[in-house]
Amino acid sequence: MTRLALALLVVLAWALGAAAPASAEDGEPRVVVLGAPGLTLADLSPEATPTLWEMATGGATANLVVRGGYLQTCGVDGWLSLGAGDRVAVPRPGSPDLDDPGAAPECPEPQSDEIGAVAGWSEIAELTRERKADATLGVLADSLVAAGTCVEPAGGPAARLGAADADGEVGDGSIGCAVRLVDVGAVQDDGGETGRAEQVRAVDAAVGEATGDLAPGTLVVVAGLGDDGAGPALRAVIYSGGTDAGPAAEPGSLHSVTTRRTGVVQLPDLTADILARVGAEPVAPVAGRPLTLVRDGGQGEADERIADQSDVAGQLAVANRSIPPFFYGFATVVVLSTLLGTAGWVAVRRKDSRARQATSLGLRGLALTLASVPAATFGATLTRWWAADRPTLALAGAVAGLALLLGLGALAVTRGAGRRTLTAVGIVGGVTALLLTADLLLRDGEAIFLGVLGLHPWDGGRFYGFGNVPFALFATGGLLATTALLDPFVRRGRRREATLVAALCAVVILLVDAAPFAGADGGGTLALIPALGYLVLAVSGARITLPRLLLIGIATVVGFLTIAGLDHLRPEKSRSHLGRFFGRILSGDAWAIIERKLLTNVEMLLGPQRAALLVPVGLVLVVWALARPGSALARPLAGPLEDYPALRPGLIALVVALTAGFLLNDSGTAIPGVAAIILAPALAALAVGSHRSAAATPTARRSPAAPPPSATPGSPSPSSRG
């Protein structure tokens, strides 16, 4: 009996010890975070960084999104964000990057005081209230104190920002803390490889020194907690050891619930994971979630894993640098094509029909190729353009080849007939939408993640599903394809079939955009429901009355809440932002998100990039052209609207979707502008290929008694145009 009692006491003591809050045994930490802002996985090698390489190959790795309160993240911002479990920043008044996102930031220097209040904490707190009202400073420190332990800073002074509590106070760690934060230096871009290599070697030496006397079971986290001054990019995170703080960091990749990706995690995830590993509950909400491990498949895969993750970060870094020159070049091609195409069309309008037809065919091929560029940018992610000596030229070559293949292929499928140009436009739009859909369902959105028209994960906006740019392309391509499918039915007066096709297309488009396993796009869902609802009503022949518009509005709200509510019913770690927003509605905190989205759009419209003001102006002009078909502004669309009776409701539906998307999404100004990359050349192709343009004869050469072109003998009647 005595032995049984002793055994029960041993088991009880073990259980209580396992369930107890974090505490450091013998004053030793259970988790040590070594911060090295600017460090990337590409910096690691067995020769240059033997300590880091051993930790990376023997432990778990991932790319780290360090986005703080600004586009470029200083090291002090990264440490502060680690302490808050959210994206925050230290004020940097007058820093060049605030007006020019491409400029290197002037990062504040941290104070060197070891204990006491962090200097300038009141200014930090004020900036946080202004820019990130839902963030709470000092969550890491306060949560550990609430759990009966603490966090201590060491090394350089920047670590004190991560160890500060909500009031900016930093403890001395005299009681023995469960978590230690160590500033082991930074890696800054100096324009040369030699200087960077020396900094990386210094960081490796500092890591070796900081970990030399740690207990064997200590979890060591090496994190590149900031950018290097050369622009935003993904940084490195390495987990090593860890039997004293949760599961050991075995060789493999870290997986994040917030990014839904293996090998890509966010900085706030580290805060959540550290607290979970030492048994501390966050005292305030954090933006991250604890990480999980995806183990390597076998021996010798560690090198390949690190190389693959380094390639992802490298491709995204090159894509970020290539975006401005690539799209400036694309804009130049569009402008030159427009000028030369207009001049050529004007020159041949007085020529014989054969010259006009040849010119029309060439211009339509050019326009369809330009409209195919977005789809081609996603196809280009299957190549290694970013590894070329001149990556921007390699990207341009890959995109040009794929766009020519799609654009001219669409024209060839329709046999170049001008009266079938809408079919060619529908093919280009449909292929664009299908590529995005297939990428989400079959490749976990890899092309959307990596593409120059993709999610841009270094911004920290979206990591899965549709962001603003992919949504704009998907909605535009999907609606153009739907319009092409509907036109034959509408032209022949087969309203019932048209309504059925429109409804089926609407369901598919909504499912892809809204489903948590696909687009997971809340703002896009709200924008598409009224657009698609209008399209179904319009092709059915029903009158668009105020009660029916109100019904569409009610269906929009109900549909969105239904999708978001169903997502909210899933386990918390499986929810998309739709389900989390529904939770905010239930808790009464949703208005803060809505307000943030509205303010972000206003800031973009009134910010230094005043070109954003052209977005609402452009939308107004398009609305005017569709509402006033007899106006001078609508004259270029007169032929296509006459040729294709489904085009007007299709364009109106698209304008509704783009306008609603612009208003409902933060940074929504990008949506109409990106959609124009497909829409503008598509409309140009329709205008050039319209029956009216193809059959036009100069007035001076036409007999006064001659009938109009649409009634001349042998010309196709409206009912025969396909």
Secondary structure, 3 states (H helix, E strand, C coil): CHHHHHHHHHHHHHHHHHHCCCCCHHHCCCEEEEECCCCCHHHCCCCCCHHHHHHHHHCEEEEEECCCCCCCCCHHHHHHHHHHCCCCCCCCCCCHHHCCCCCCCCCCCCCCCCCEECCCHHHHHHHHHHHCCCCCCCHHHHHHHHCCCCEEEEECCCHHHHHCCCCCEECCCCCCCCEEEEECCCCCCCCCHHHHHHHHHHHHHHHHHHHCCCCCCCEEEEECCCCCCCCCCCEEEEEEECCCCCCCCCCEEEEECCCCEECEEEHHHHHHHHHHHCCCCCCCCCCCCCCEEEECCCCCHHHHHHHHHHHHHHHHHHHHHHHHHHHHHHHHHHHHHHHHHHHHHHHHCCCCHHHHHHHHHHHHHHHHHHHCHHHHHHHHHHCCHHHCCCHHHHHHHHHHHHHHHHHHHHHHHCCCCHHHHHHHHHHHHHHHHHHHHHHHHHCCCHHHHHCCCCCCHHHCCCCCCCCHHHHHHHHHHHHHHHHHHHHHHHHCCCHHHHHHHHHHHHHHHHHHHHCCCCCCCHHHHHHHHHHHHHHHHHHHCCCCCHHHHHHHHHHHHHHHHHHHHHHHCCCHHHCCHHHHHHHHHHHCCHHHHHHHHHHHHHHHHHCCCHHHHHHHHHHHHHHHHHHCCCCCCCHHHHHHHHHCCCHHHHHHHHHHHHHHHHHHCCCCCHHHHHHHHHHHHHHHHHHHHCHHHHHCCCHHHCCCCCCCHHHCCCCCCHHHCC
